[in-house]
């Protein structure tokens, strides 16, 4: 499993996350910021835990984010 964390408040809506991982991200029509699908809010962050097959696309989304507000980490499973 991987954990994707997004600091949405700092998002500028540049669309790079959507270009890299369109199944996981979209742009909100209400404020123009990126939404992380299937995420829960945890303080200022939105967090989604997803399968390993999404790692590469979301890692690229994190690397391409000009605001550096996306992180992707592998999580150990029991």
C-alpha positions in Angstrom: 0.0 0.0 0.0 1.0 3.6 -0.5 -0.1 6.7 1.3 -0.6 9.9 -0.7 -0.6 13.2 1.3 -1.8 16.5 -0.2 -1.6 20.0 1.4 -4.6 21.3 -0.6 -4.6 24.8 0.8 -1.3 25.6 -0.9 -2.4 24.1 -4.3 -2.3 26.5 -7.3 -4.3 24.3 -9.6 -1.5 23.8 -12.2 -2.9 20.4 -13.3 0.4 18.5 -13.1 -1.0 15.9 -10.7 -3.9 15.3 -13.0 -1.7 14.9 -16.0 0.4 12.2 -14.2 -2.3 10.3 -12.3 -5.8 11.2 -13.7 -7.5 8.3 -11.9 -6.5 9.7 -8.5 -6.7 13.5 -9.0 -9.1 16.1 -10.5 -9.5 19.9 -10.4 -12.4 21.2 -8.3 -14.9 23.4 -10.2 -15.6 25.4 -7.1 -12.1 26.7 -6.3 -9.7 25.4 -9.1 -7.6 23.4 -6.7 -6.7 19.7 -7.0 -8.8 17.1 -5.2 -7.2 13.9 -4.1 -9.9 11.2 -4.7 -10.9 8.9 -1.8 -8.9 11.0 0.7 -9.8 11.9 4.2 -9.0 15.2 5.8 -6.4 15.0 8.6 -5.7 18.5 9.9 -4.5 20.6 7.0 -3.7 17.5 4.9 -5.8 15.2 2.7 -4.6 11.6 2.9 -5.4 8.6 0.7 -4.1 5.0 1.1 -4.2 3.2 -2.2 -2.7 0.1 -3.8 1.0 -0.2 -4.9 0.1 -0.1 -8.6 -0.5 3.7 -8.3 3.0 4.4 -6.9 4.8 5.4 -10.0 2.1 7.7 -11.4 1.6 9.5 -8.0 5.3 9.7 -7.4 5.6 11.5 -10.7 2.7 13.8 -9.7 4.6 14.6 -6.5 7.8 15.3 -8.3 6.2 17.5 -10.9 4.2 19.6 -8.4 5.7 23.1 -8.4 4.5 23.7 -4.9 5.9 20.5 -3.4 2.7 19.8 -1.5 2.2 16.1 -2.5 4.1 13.2 -0.8 3.9 9.5 -1.6 5.2 6.9 0.8 5.1 3.1 0.8 3.4 1.7 3.8 4.2 -1.6 5.4 1.2 -4.1 5.5 0.7 -6.7 8.2 
